[in-house]
Amino acid sequence: MLVKEVTTSRRFTAQRGSKLHRKIALAGFLFVLPASLFIIVFNVIPLIYAFYLSLTSYDPLDRGGPRWQGLEGYGDVLGSEQFWSALKITAQYTFEIIPLAIIFALGLALLANRRIPGIGFLRGIFYLPRIVSLTAVSLIWLWLYSRDGLFNYIGTFFGGGDTPWLTSPDLAIHSLVIMRVWKALGGNMVLFLAGLQNIPVELYEAAKIDGANSWNLFRYITLPGLRAVAIFVVTTNIIYLFQSFSEIYVLTNGGPLESTMTVNMLIYREAFQYNRMGQACVIAFLLFAVIFVFAYFNLRLMSGRGGKR
Amino acid sequence: MSATSLPKNTRQFNPRRVSSRKIWQASFRYVILVIIGLIVSMPFIWMVSLAFKDPTEAFAWPPTLFPQNPTLDNFTNVLSQTILPTAFLNSTIVSLVSVVTNLGLATLAGYAFARLRFPFRDVLFFVLISTTMIPAAVSLIPLFLMTKGFPLAGGNDLFGHGGIGLLDSLPGLILPHVVGALNIFLSRQFFLELPDELAEAARIDGAREFSIFWRVYLPLAQPLIATIAIFSFTGAWEDFLWPLVVTSSTDKYTIQLALNSFQSGGNIQWGYMMAAAVLATLPLFLVFLFFQKYFVAGLASGSVKG
């Protein structure tokens, strides 16, 4: 029976129910088992666990374990000024960085999209901030922004020179924004470069024959051609920046006067300084929801047909 | 390179083919690119400069771009008197283990998801990939509690009570970096592109499924291996939040925590700080230099257009 099946079908393409088919299925199952188990235990279960914790009040130092309180924690957080302030700061931070990081990265990609001598080296330079860790970057900028640092030195030529870059509640968040734009530039540029190189040359050639000028080429070929990349860049930047933590922890620790207290900083503080694990999980889930909503509407908005581009 | 020197040189080229307007545009482009390059690299130039300055010069006003008396003291002191060497070693171990486990588990799983048929394959794949959407902050707290309650570790009993579990230990640091769902995704996408005939031929020869993966497909996956290795290494090396949460004693610090300790101590030594930043950046920089083409993967493929 088995032999017949194998011989009548195309040789060795596994038949449903055949011995080979079962062997392959078993192998496949065994191959994905270790990785899947790991991800289920350390990614899926924590999600469920976190949701459970968000419905409790839990101090790990308290012997009693998590105390059930239902949705009360969500009410507390949604009613707290601190949460809304942190959310506002996080959104401000994210949406100040993204337009700057996108426009500069696109400009840089357009400039660097030429096969000219030394362009590989220059692209490498532009990409450099991307590969240095946020902690190291923060230390460098701590000096740049310090009282005796470069920015205050440059400021002396413009009549300033004693700007409290990181110690003024009005300024600190913008100083962080400048640093993050610098950090994000290279990574976004590389994606835009890849996008530019995927636009067929024939489109440009055909348009040139039809007498299009360079603005028209840019407006009607380059920009629409970069749409998919732009959607990707904006979406990933939203997801990433909404979770900003390291640079803020290192440079301002949420201050001065809580002016850089992002949601992730708030979660860290609630969980590991005040030992309010349940409350921290509530904030984490609300952050998750906010990121999801922004990412979703961004996708809808940018890929919608009625869009400008 | 100045904008004025270029047009002169072009006379030696073919002036009829290259219009002077094009030359001006090209040199203008160069000048802009170089200026932006200088601005972008400025923070790094100052980092290196400060790392080679003695303490008095580091605080000098106005700041000097080139050290007057370049010294290696910052590097030798940071390496002999601070926790940096220990942290460097810890981070190296954590990052390398993450590379090995990711390569082993993710390529194997990705291969099976791409090339082998088994029940619930697509559902399972979807579940695994969905986990990449979970923000780190959501899993942070449960992961911390699970690490603390890890059975039979750090003085814990079988039910995870009594001790600190894997907190403040290297295995605890590695835990979230063992295998990334994104690497499974990358592996699946890669193996989907390869032809099925290779496996069929091997099966006719009676090869076992694992050796088909190991001997036939994996050797074809060098770009994939490089990409996963880079992402795993840099991911573990750059991680800050998890080590911050999971470690408490300085001898378990990772490199990023050690870096942070240079500014949180109160008495700031710019030279030490920048020397440490240079050392912490060096491995990533080398990885980048060595594997640059995988970082900018899309760029190498296809000619430059526009």
Interface residues (C-beta under 8 A of the other chain):
Chain A: R11 F12 T13 A14 L20 H21 K23 I24 A25 L26 A27 G28 F29 F31 V32 P34 A35 S36 F38 I39 I40 F42 N43 V44 I45 P46 L47 Y49 A50 L53 P60 L108 L110 L111 A112 N113 R114 R115 I116 I119 L122 R123 G124 I125 F126 Y127 L128 P129 I131 V132 S133 L134 T135 A136 V137 L139 I140 W141 L142 W143 L144 D148 G149 L150 Y153 T156 W182 L185 G186 V190 L191 L193 A194 L196 Q197 N198 I199 P200 V201 Y204 T222 I239 F242 Q243 F245 S246 Y249 V250 V263 N264 I267 Y268 A271 F272 M277 A280 C281 I283 A284 F285 L287 F288 I291 F292
Chain B: A26 R29 Y30 I32 L33 V34 I36 G37 V40 S41 M42 P43 F44 W46 M47 L50 F59 A60 W61 P62 P63 L105 A106 L108 A109 Y111 A112 F113 L116 R117 F118 P119 R121 L124 V127 L128 T131 M133 I134 P135 A136 A137 V138 S139 L140 I141 P142 L143 F144 L145 M146 K148 L175 P176 V178 V179 A181 I184 E200 R203 I204 E209 F210 F213 T234 W237 E238 F240 L241 L244 V245 Q256 L259 N260 F262 Q263 W270 M273 M274 A276 A277 A280 T281 L284 F285 V287 F288 Q292 F295 V296 G298 L299 G302 S303 V304 K305 G306
